[in-house]
Amino acid sequence: MHPSFRTVATISLERASPDDASWIAALEQREDTRHFIGAYSAAEHGRNIIDPRMVYLRILDDGETAGFFILVLDGDGKSVEFRRVVVAPERRGIGQSAVRAMEQYCRLELRRERIWLDVFDHNARGRHIYEKLGYEQFGRSSYEGRPLFLYQKTVAHGRRP
């Protein structure tokens, strides 16, 4: 008998709808997630999903919902804040592929050149993954007294017609 292994998944992204607010909030409240993010209530997610400055994306793994991204469009027209990614525990192993898909989405669909994010200093695994994916630290900040590292990545060289 051969050990089981995970084959390369087909990751796709689609816009979330207000109907997704409850499962998004529930995924954020999981014990393995909530210590790394500033979670929102389902009502807050419902309001945010319809805000034109915010982009909620469902992560699909071979067509099955596997998690979500929250992106916020910066007023400069060039940058996007990568506010959050959460992947369901049973879908671990797709995070890096999902981030790459999100980067393409930002470049091609949102026509943005720069992605930036913040990550709590105690989230060593997250920082390692972002650095592995080419994000560079450009500063520090804090959220509710908790230290944050700021990272950025250029995803396009100049505007495309």
C-alpha positions, 0 to 999 in steps of 0.5 A: 500500500502506498502512502497518500499524498497531495497532488498539485491542486488547481487553484482559482479565485472568484469574488465573494458575495454577502452570502459568504459573510457567515462562513468567512467569519466562522473560518476566522474564529477557528483556534488555529487562525484567530491568533494571527488576524484581527477577525471581523464579525459576520455583519462586518464582513457583510458590510465590507464585501459590498464596499467598492474599496474592498475585494473579497475573493473565495479561494477554490481548490479543484472547485471546492471552497478552501478559504478567502482573501481580503484585499483593500484598494489603495487610493493611489490607484497602484497599490493594494493592501493584502489584508487577509488570507485564511485557508481551511485547515483541511486544505493546508498546503495550498496557501502559496499557490493561492497567494500566487493566484491572488498576485495575478488577480491583482495585476491582471484584474485589478490593474495594480502594481504593488501589493503590501501587507502587515503581519504580526511579529509572532507569526514567524511562519507567515513571515517566512512564507511571504519572504519566500514568495518575494515580499520584502520588509519595508517597515514596522507598525502596530495594531492594538499594541501588537508589533507588525512587520510591513511587507511589499511586492511589485507585481507589475512593471508599469501600467498595462493598456 
